[in-house]
Amino acid sequence: MMRDTIPAEELLHKACAVGQYYGFIPLAALTAAKSDMARPKVKYPEAVAALVLDPVAETIVSFLKRYQRIDCAPAPRRPLFIWHTNIAPGRPAQKKAIVQFHALGSDRALADAVVIRALLALARDLFHEEPVIRINSMGDKETRARYARELTNYFKKHATTLPEECIACARHDAFKAAELVIASEHAEDLPTPLEHLSDASRKRFEDLLEYLEMAETPYELARTLISRGSIWNDACFEITVGGRRVAWGSRYNDLARLFFPSAPFPASCAVLQVGSVGMATAKPAPARLRFSFVHIGDEAKLLSIRLADEFRRAHVPLTQYIGVESLTEQMHLAERLDSPYLLIMGRKEALEGSAILRNRKTQEQTVLPLAGLAERLKAVV
């Protein structure tokens, strides 16, 4: 049976571990790094106050307000992958604990795949059941406008057969009315946004599904899963356990732009919410990372997503930055961590099923097969 509540200590430690192996930096670490510097004055965007936000969007707004204060914008060659939680060590857990993963600055579907895979790994750890990923795409602004027109026509055509509350709602909000139709189980012939995707949105969605399949991530297409708010765009997804939603995510480029108008950047997220009890006594102690895994090319990136769970289960002291595509930037981050070893994989190694282990002190290199790699790394002294 699915757990309704999870101890705050367990939730915090497992979120921290997933973040480490998938390359997500805790927001608290970025905040601490900026604590000795003068923080810029920030102004809450007036446009945000005028928006009608769903609960997930409210969570994202709270995150963006915190992130805005640290003045640490991502760059195309160096996107930021961040995780955050409302669990505070030393304080009683809130009734609803929230863990969120964000990919900032990357416009590629690979970023969405990493976010989805990280939340999937966390859900598996927390609930001890196999979660289900349900995914759809609402497309870009062009697609949403086209879909809204199609929904309006649909409600006019079915005014005499659909529940009255759906028809009344459709006069003001076609997307909300569509949600009511879905909830009332009258959605057999409801138009789906996938039928109206622009060419760009269709390509992005196909890329995402291809990344998930190549990374051996199971999913279901969910034609009735929609994102109502105008702040969301492109793919939206949910993770369910035992038929109950535990996490939801999407891209939120337009909302991020309101907070960072001078340097807008693409952004995607996933938010997990679960009941929590107890208290996290202390922050998880940072592990002495012996290995930094760097990779270049889609073949290596997709393998690194699959290997993350293997490394995590084996408790290999390793981290990686899957969403950072520049090898130079990955090497720079590895230098800052000062881990004794580099694990390197390019397209050649990925196709051959191998990786290069480099001793950073001696520069000695060894080629290791991917089969049994985690156990081999554990044996490295």
CORNOR-V665723 format. One record per pair of residues at least 4 apart in sequence whose C-alpha atoms are under 8 Angstrom apart, sorted by the first residue. I is the first residue (numbers start at 0). GAP is how many residues later the second one is. Records with the same first field share a line. If there is no record, write none. Layout:
I: GAP, GAP
This chain:
0: 241
1: 125, 126, 127, 239, 240
2: 124
3: 270, 271
4: 269, 270, 271, 272
5: 4, 5, 120, 268, 269, 270, 271
6: 4, 269, 270, 271, 272
7: 4, 79, 85, 89, 268, 269, 270, 271, 272
8: 4, 269, 270, 271, 272
9: 4, 270
10: 4, 115
11: 4, 73, 75, 268, 272
12: 4, 271
13: 4, 108, 111, 112
14: 4, 84, 107
15: 4, 10, 268
16: 4, 295
17: 4, 100, 103, 104, 294
18: 4, 5, 6, 7, 64, 99
19: 4, 5, 298, 299, 300
20: 287, 288, 290, 291, 297, 298, 299
21: 92, 96, 283, 286, 297, 298, 299, 300
22: 58, 296, 297, 298, 299, 300
23: 56, 57, 58, 59, 77, 297
24: 4, 5, 55, 56, 57, 58
25: 4, 56, 57, 58
26: 4, 40, 55, 56, 57
27: 4, 56
28: 4
29: 4, 40
30: 4, 39
33: 4, 5, 36
38: 30, 31, 32
39: 29, 30, 31
40: 28
41: 26, 27
43: 4, 21, 215
44: 4, 213, 214
45: 4
46: 4, 211
47: 207, 210
51: 177
52: 4, 5, 176
53: 4, 175
54: 4
55: 4, 192, 215
56: 4
57: 4
58: 4
59: 4
60: 4
61: 4
62: 4, 21
63: 4, 192, 195
64: 4, 194
65: 4
66: 4, 5
67: 4, 191, 192
72: 190
73: 4, 5, 6, 30, 31, 191
74: 4, 30
75: 29, 30
76: 247, 248, 249, 252
77: 27, 246, 247, 248, 251
78: 24, 25, 26, 27, 244, 245
79: 22, 23, 24, 25, 244
80: 20, 21, 22, 23, 242
81: 19, 20, 21, 22
82: 16, 17, 18, 19
83: 15, 16, 17
84: 12, 13, 14, 15
85: 8, 11, 12, 13
86: 4, 6, 7, 10, 11, 193
87: 4, 5, 192
88: 190, 191, 192, 193, 194
89: 189, 190, 191, 192
90: 188, 189, 190
91: 185, 186, 187, 188
92: 4, 183, 184, 185, 186, 187
93: 182, 183
94: 180, 181, 182
95: 177, 178, 179, 180
96: 176, 177, 178, 179
97: 173, 174, 175, 176
98: 172, 173, 174
99: 169, 170, 171, 172
100: 14, 17, 18, 168, 169, 170
101: 13, 165, 166, 167, 168
102: 8, 9, 12, 164, 165, 166, 220
103: 161, 162, 163, 164
104: 160, 161, 162
105: 5, 159, 160, 161, 217
106: 4, 159, 160
107: 4, 96
108: 4, 95, 96, 98, 99, 102
109: 4, 97, 98, 101, 213
110: 4, 157, 212
111: 4, 96, 156, 157
112: 4, 95, 98, 99
113: 4, 191, 208, 209
114: 4, 153, 154, 155
115: 4, 154
116: 4, 100, 188
117: 4
118: 4, 128, 151, 153
119: 4, 11, 13, 119
120: 4, 188
121: 4
122: 4, 5, 8, 123
123: 4, 5, 6, 7
126: 114
128: 112, 113
129: 111
130: 108, 109, 110, 111
131: 86, 87, 88, 107, 108, 109
132: 85, 86, 87, 104, 105, 106, 107
133: 85, 86, 87, 88, 91, 103, 104, 105, 106
134: 84, 85, 86, 87, 90, 100, 101, 102, 103
135: 58, 85, 86, 87, 89, 90, 99, 100, 101
136: 56, 57, 68, 89, 96, 97, 98, 99
137: 5, 6, 55, 56, 59, 88, 89, 95, 96, 97, 98
138: 4, 5, 54, 55, 58, 59, 62, 63, 94, 95, 96
139: 4, 57, 58, 61, 93, 94
140: 4, 92
141: 4, 56
142: 4, 50, 53, 54, 55, 58
143: 4, 49
144: 4
145: 4, 50
146: 4, 44, 45, 46, 49
147: 4, 26, 27
148: 4
149: 4, 41
150: 4, 23, 24, 27, 39, 40
151: 4, 18, 22
152: 4
153: 4, 36, 37
154: 4, 7, 12, 15
155: 11
157: 4
158: 5, 8
161: 4, 5, 19, 24
162: 4, 18
163: 4
164: 4
165: 4, 11, 12, 14, 15
166: 4, 10
167: 4
168: 4, 5, 7, 8
169: 4, 5, 6, 7, 8
172: 4
173: 4
174: 4, 53
175: 4, 52
176: 4
177: 4, 12
178: 4, 47
179: 4
180: 4, 5, 6
181: 4, 5, 42
185: 4
186: 37
190: 4
191: 4, 31, 32
192: 4, 30
193: 8, 29
196: 4, 5
197: 4
198: 4
199: 4
200: 4, 33
201: 4
202: 4
203: 4, 30
204: 4, 29, 30
205: 4
206: 4
207: 4
208: 4
209: 4
210: 4, 91
211: 4, 5, 6, 7
212: 4, 5
213: 88
214: 87, 88, 90, 91
215: 90
224: 11, 12
225: 10
226: 5, 9
227: 4
230: 21, 22, 23, 24
231: 18, 19, 20, 21, 22, 23
232: 17, 18, 19, 20
233: 16, 17
234: 15, 16
235: 12, 13, 14, 15
236: 11, 12, 13
237: 7, 8, 9, 10, 11
238: 6, 7, 8, 9
239: 4, 5, 6, 7
240: 4, 5
245: 26, 27, 28
246: 23, 24, 25, 26
247: 22, 23, 24
248: 19, 20, 21, 22
249: 18, 19, 20
250: 15, 16, 17, 18
251: 4, 14, 15, 16, 17
252: 4, 12, 13, 14, 15
253: 4
254: 4
255: 4, 8, 9, 10, 11
256: 4, 6, 7, 8
259: 4, 5
286: 30
287: 29, 51
288: 28, 29, 30, 48, 50
289: 27, 28, 49, 50, 51
290: 26, 27, 28, 48, 49, 50, 51, 52
291: 26, 27, 28, 42, 47, 49, 50, 51
292: 25, 26, 27, 28, 49, 50, 51, 52
293: 26, 27, 33, 36, 37, 48, 49, 50, 51
294: 5, 6, 9, 27, 30, 32, 49, 50, 51
295: 4, 5, 29, 30, 31, 49, 50, 51
296: 4, 28, 49, 50
297: 4, 49
298: 4, 47, 48, 51, 52
299: 4, 45, 46, 47, 49, 50
300: 4, 21
301: 4
302: 4, 47
303: 4, 18
304: 4, 17
305: 4
306: 4
307: 4
308: 4
309: 4, 64
310: 4, 5, 7, 63
311: 4
313: 60, 61
315: 58, 61, 62
320: 9
323: 5, 6
324: 4, 5
325: 4
326: 4
327: 4
328: 4
329: 4
330: 4
331: 4
332: 4
333: 4, 5, 8
334: 4
339: 19, 20, 21
340: 16, 17, 18, 19
341: 14, 15, 16, 17, 18
342: 12, 13, 14, 15
343: 11, 12, 13, 14
344: 4, 5, 9, 10, 11
345: 4
346: 4
347: 4
348: 4, 5, 6, 7
349: 4, 5
352: 16, 17, 18
353: 13, 14, 15, 16
354: 12, 13, 14, 15
355: 9, 10, 11, 12
356: 8, 9, 10, 11
357: 5, 6, 7, 8
358: 4, 5, 6
359: 4
367: 5
368: 4
371: 4
372: 4
373: 4
374: 4
375: 4
